[in-house]
């Protein structure tokens, strides 16, 4: 459990600590894949007897699978049902998927749909590209906003107070040599994003990976999600990035209109930001 959640659990009289520990177990399996009982105990810092009881209960309910041959545990298929149920509750997912498929077919690259939650990018759906070498995360994965095209394009259409709050909450860690690491740089990049209508992650989140993203707006004119196309940087020339950006903008506009967005009703919540200097984002 992270320190923040540990503190919240300890301070709340309504928290069921055994349930929090079981959820921590699921999160570890999601991050690590299959683990033995001993490995899980080490990761969680909990005694074997406690972890084993949690595993037995989760396995009985379908949330965990046990492999007798390797004596390892992994996530169960019940979580797929829950994940699909969560996705179905997002109107944006239902409206976005047909356009995501069109983009996947047109460019043969991986297409992503994500939202902003608790100051980080959360992927709702990912359609893998058909190229021999392709980039793909997994639904549910979280990424920083300052290093991703999806994160930057949502931030670009958010109030300055939201941008500052996320910087305060998560910082601007350097994930690669190209990552933006200062607030001034980030705000300059966001200004450029607003001008061109799409954002670019140019080797900023992962070495060798490039991504282009465009915003999706709701009927209030708020950027509630974004779609992006990602792939090896070797396939993302300046000309192709521009072509991808323009197609993503068209697709995102169509999705936004299906969600009730009308450009005349859009509210510009952005504040004045520094002009970008020397970096193409």
Secondary structure, DSSP 4 states (H G I P E B T S, - for coil): --HHHHHHHHH-TT--HHHHHHHHHHHHHHHH-SEEHHHHHHHHT--HHHHHHHHHHHHHTTSEEEETTTTEEEE-THHHHHHHHHHHT-HHHHHHHHHHHHHHHHH-SEEEEEEEETTEEEEEEEE---SSS-----TT-EE-STTSHHHHHHHTTS-HHHHHHHHHHH----SSTT---SHHHHHHHHHHHHHHSSEEEESSSSTTEEEEEEEEE-TTS-EEEEEEEEEEGGG--HHHHHHHHHHHHHHHHHHHHHTT--GGG--------PPP-S---
